[in-house]
Amino acid sequence: MKPSETDFVHRRIMFSMLRPPAMMAARLGFPLKDLTNFMRLSYFRELRDSGSTLAEAAELIEVSTRTMKRLNAELRSDFFLPEIEHTLARRIEFMIWAESKSLARIIQLLPSVPREDIEIALERLIAEERITQETDGRVVRYRASHLVSRLVDDGFSKRIGALNSLMQNVAETVLARFITPKPVSFARTLNFRIPKDDADELNAAYDVLLKRMLELEGRVQDQGDSIPIRMSMLWTEVDDPSVET
């Protein structure tokens, strides 16, 4: 595509991706100023996670390095405990699915994350039996216990962590469908009606799919070659007159 066409595509994708936060803000009466501040903070976090320095992030976001330092401090506040306690743990768990990794390697792959936070996340994963330790000579390596996990927890921190995982998967799927095409990517939205008394059938359908995914995961050890997949499923009753029988 020509530069102008690429710019149009990128701008159009970004506008569509902002629909969910705009909908939530309108529903909650959330101030635009706070929404803008959150966008800046989220953008900064992504840049730091990808390895950008404070100076590089400041240039992209077009603010001073001093402001970047303030944003960096905000990311260490109690407000972001779900990211430290839950999202980071999921991130590490996903990272060691394909092969075990040492603490040093995990730290290397997460350059913007403090070592202390990584160690806390590993302790949490071990306590929840989501990962195991194995010794290779003098090096301790960490390996995921199960590739497909079905964690259900009503704790607020974990629910926010699950929301973060969902939003990350949406963004990565959009990238795979629009920006850097990947053959193993899929996105469909179904609009349909069901009898109110049959709502539990949706959960039953998920159970069938989960069983099939576990069967596929079980073949990994036998076949050797594998690719990591992140799948999200969600549905909700909607007030939408356009959904007709």
N, C-alpha and C positions, 0 to 999 in steps of 0.2 A: 504493500500500500504506500501511497505517497505520504509525506510527513503530515500534510493537512488532513488526510483521511484517517491516519493513525491517531492524530490528536482528537478528531471528532469521535472516533470509537472509544478512546479512553475517557473522554469527558462524558459520553453518554452512559458508559458502564458505571462510572463514579456516581452519576446522578441517580441511576437506578438502585445502586447499592445503599444510597442514603435514605431510601424510602422507609425501611424499618425504624431507624432512630427518629425520623421525622414523624412517623405515625405515633410512636410512643410519646414523643414530646408533646404532640398535639393532644393526645388523650390525657396526659398527666398535667397539662398546663405548665410544662417545664420551660424555664426562661431560656431564650435564645443565647444569651450571654454565657450561661453555664454550659449549654450544649456545645457552643463554640470552644470553650475552654477544655471540655472533655475531648473534643476532636483533636485539639492541639496536643493534649497530653497523650492520647492514644497513638497519634502519629509519631510523636517523640519516642514512645516505648517501642514501636515497631522498628524504627530506625536504629535504636540502640540494640535491640535484639538481633538485628541483621549485621551488627558490627560497626556501625557508624560512630565516629567520635563526636564529642559534644560540639566541636567546631563545625563538623560536616552537617550535623543535625540542625544547628543554628542557621546555617546557610540555606538549607532546603526549606525550613519552616519560616525563614525570614524574620528571626528574632535574635536578640543578643545572646552571647554565651552566658551572661549572667542569668537570663531567663531560663536557659537550658539547665543551669545548675539548680534553679528553683524547681523546675519540673522533675529533675532527677531526684530531688529530696522528697517531692510529693509521692513518687512511686514507692518510697520506703515507709509511707505512713500506714496507719492501721486500716485505712480505707481499702488498701490493696492486699489485705491478708488473704482473701480468697485466691488471688493469683499466686501468692507464695505457698499457701497451704495445700491448694488443690490443683490449680491449673499447671503449675510447674511440675507437680508430681505426675500428672497425666502426660505432660510433654516428655519427661524423662522416660516414663514407661513405654511410650510409643517409640522413643529413640532407640531403645534396646530390644525391640521386638525381633529384628532381623538377626542380630548377633549381640553377644554380651560385650559390655564395655567397662573399662576401669573408671574409677573416680577421676583420674587425671584426664582421660579422654572425654568424659562427660563435661568437665570444666572447660576443656578446650573447645568443645562444640557449643558451649553457652558462655561466650566471652563477656557478655554484659550482666550475667547473673552472679551475685556474690557466692563464694564457696560455701559460706555458712548456710545460705538458703538451699543450695543443692544438697548439702549433707542432711538438713532437716527433711527435705523431700524424700531422700533415700530412706531415712529412718521410718518415715511414715509408710512408704511403700512396702518395706520389709515387715513392719508391724501388721499391715493389712494383708500380708502374704500375697501381694501382687507381684513381687519380684523375689528372686533368690540370689544368694551369693555363691560364687564358685572360685576356687583358688587355682591360679595358673602360675606355678612356681611361687614367687613371693608376691605376685600381683593378685589382688582381689578384684573379681569382675562381677558385674551385676547382669542378671538375665530376667526377662519377663516370665512370669509363671504361666500366663495364659494370653494368647494373642487376642482373643475375643473376650471382653469383660462385660458383665451386665451389672453395673453398680447402681443401686437405687438407694438414695439417702435423702431424707427430708431436711437435713441440716442446711442452714442458709448458705454457709460457705461452699458446700458441695454443690448446691443448686446453682449458685453463681458460677462456679467452676464448670458445671455442665453447660450452662449458657455460653460461656466463653468458648468451650469446645465446639458447640454447634455453630457459633458465628465464625470461628476459624475455618471450620469445614466448608461453610457456605462460600467464604472468600477464596479458599483454595480450589474449590470446584469451579467457581467463576473464572479463576485464572486458567484452569485446565481446559475450559470450554472456549474462552475468548482470546487469551493472551499467549499462553504457551501450551498449545494443544497437546493433550495426552490421550492415547487411545483408550486407556482404562479410566474413564470418567463418565459419569451418568447423572442426568438431572431431568426429572419429570414432575409435573404437578397435576394431580388428579382432582377433578371437581365432580362429586357425585352425592347422592342421597342414600341414606340407609334407614331402616325402621328403628325408631328410638329404642325398642326392646332388644335390638341386635347389636348395640354399641360394643358389647364385650367381644364380639367377633373380630373387631380390629386388633385387640390384644392377642387373640388366638392366632390371627394371621402373622403377627410379629413373632410369636413363639415358633411357628413353623419356619419362618425365615431365619431366625437365630439358630435353630437346629441345623439348618443347611449350611450356614456360615461356619459353624463349629466343625462340621464334617469337612469342609474345604480346608479349614485351618489345620485339621488333623493330618492332612496329606503333606504338609510342609516338610516335616522331618524326613519323610520317605523320598520326596522328589528333590529336595535340596534347594533349587532355585525358587525364589519367592519375591513377591512385591508387597509392600505395606499398603493397606487400604484403610481409609477412614470413612465410615458410613454413618449417616445420620438419618433418622426417621422421625417424622413428626406429623401430627394431624390435630385438628381442632374443629369444633362446631363453629360455624360462622354465620353472621347475619348478612347474607349476600343474596339478594333477590335474583341475581343473574344465574345462580345455580338451579337450574330447572331439571325436572325429571325427563 
